[in-house]
Amino acid sequence: MEATDLTGLDLSKATWKKSSLSGESGGNCVEVAPLPRAIAIRDSKNPTAPALTFTPTEWHTFLTAVKSGHFD
């Protein structure tokens, strides 16, 4: 598999969506922003901290593992 360089992505105009499991009282909250060639993830309590970025393939693989109970 060829590595994808995701360095230097501009997240300033990203549209962030908070996890539906985060609830209204704070706590462990993550936000996701789909970008043209990546998926960005950040901690909603610290939105100015660096975000993690994944290729769409990496994100799909992660979600598939979560849904299958791999991390339970």
C-alpha positions as a Markdown table, in Angstrom:
| # | Residue | x | y | z |
|---|---|---|---|---|
| 1 | Met | 0.0 | 0.0 | 0.0 |
| 2 | Glu | 1.4 | 3.4 | -0.9 |
| 3 | Ala | 1.7 | 6.0 | 1.9 |
| 4 | Thr | -0.4 | 9.2 | 1.6 |
| 5 | Asp | 1.2 | 12.4 | 2.8 |
| 6 | Leu | -1.3 | 14.3 | 4.9 |
| 7 | Thr | 1.0 | 16.9 | 6.3 |
| 8 | Gly | 0.1 | 20.5 | 5.7 |
| 9 | Leu | -3.6 | 20.0 | 5.4 |
| 10 | Asp | -5.5 | 23.2 | 6.0 |
| 11 | Leu | -8.1 | 22.6 | 8.7 |
| 12 | Ser | -9.1 | 26.2 | 9.1 |
| 13 | Lys | -12.3 | 25.8 | 7.0 |
| 14 | Ala | -13.1 | 22.3 | 8.1 |
| 15 | Thr | -16.7 | 21.6 | 9.2 |
| 16 | Trp | -16.5 | 19.7 | 12.4 |
| 17 | Lys | -19.2 | 17.4 | 13.7 |
| 18 | Lys | -19.4 | 16.2 | 17.3 |
| 19 | Ser | -19.9 | 12.5 | 18.0 |
| 20 | Ser | -23.6 | 11.7 | 18.7 |
| 21 | Leu | -22.4 | 9.7 | 21.7 |
| 22 | Ser | -20.7 | 12.8 | 23.3 |
| 23 | Gly | -23.9 | 14.1 | 25.0 |
| 24 | Glu | -24.6 | 17.6 | 26.2 |
| 25 | Ser | -22.5 | 17.7 | 29.4 |
| 26 | Gly | -19.0 | 17.5 | 27.9 |
| 27 | Gly | -16.9 | 14.6 | 28.9 |
| 28 | Asn | -15.1 | 12.5 | 26.3 |
| 29 | Cys | -16.0 | 14.3 | 23.1 |
| 30 | Val | -14.5 | 13.8 | 19.6 |
| 31 | Glu | -15.2 | 15.8 | 16.5 |
| 32 | Val | -14.8 | 14.6 | 12.9 |
| 33 | Ala | -14.3 | 16.6 | 9.8 |
| 34 | Pro | -14.3 | 15.1 | 6.3 |
| 35 | Leu | -11.9 | 16.7 | 4.0 |
| 36 | Pro | -11.3 | 16.2 | 0.2 |
| 37 | Arg | -8.5 | 13.7 | 0.8 |
| 38 | Ala | -8.6 | 13.0 | 4.5 |
| 39 | Ile | -10.6 | 12.6 | 7.7 |
| 40 | Ala | -9.6 | 14.8 | 10.6 |
| 41 | Ile | -10.3 | 14.0 | 14.2 |
| 42 | Arg | -10.0 | 16.3 | 17.2 |
| 43 | Asp | -10.8 | 16.6 | 20.9 |
| 44 | Ser | -13.8 | 19.0 | 21.2 |
| 45 | Lys | -12.6 | 20.2 | 24.6 |
| 46 | Asn | -9.3 | 21.4 | 23.0 |
| 47 | Pro | -10.1 | 22.4 | 19.4 |
| 48 | Thr | -6.9 | 24.3 | 18.9 |
| 49 | Ala | -4.7 | 21.3 | 19.7 |
| 50 | Pro | -3.4 | 19.3 | 16.7 |
| 51 | Ala | -5.9 | 17.0 | 15.0 |
| 52 | Leu | -5.3 | 13.5 | 13.9 |
| 53 | Thr | -5.7 | 12.9 | 10.2 |
| 54 | Phe | -6.4 | 9.6 | 8.3 |
| 55 | Thr | -6.9 | 8.7 | 4.7 |
| 56 | Pro | -10.5 | 7.6 | 3.8 |
| 57 | Thr | -9.2 | 4.0 | 3.6 |
| 58 | Glu | -7.7 | 4.1 | 7.1 |
| 59 | Trp | -10.8 | 5.7 | 8.5 |
| 60 | His | -13.1 | 3.1 | 6.9 |
| 61 | Thr | -10.8 | 0.3 | 8.3 |
| 62 | Phe | -11.0 | 1.8 | 11.8 |
| 63 | Leu | -14.8 | 2.2 | 11.7 |
| 64 | Thr | -15.2 | -1.4 | 10.4 |
| 65 | Ala | -13.1 | -2.6 | 13.4 |
| 66 | Val | -15.1 | -0.6 | 15.9 |
| 67 | Lys | -18.5 | -1.8 | 14.5 |
| 68 | Ser | -17.3 | -5.4 | 14.6 |
| 69 | Gly | -16.4 | -5.1 | 18.3 |
| 70 | His | -12.7 | -5.4 | 17.7 |
| 71 | Phe | -11.9 | -2.9 | 20.5 |
| 72 | Asp | -14.5 | -4.1 | 23.0 |
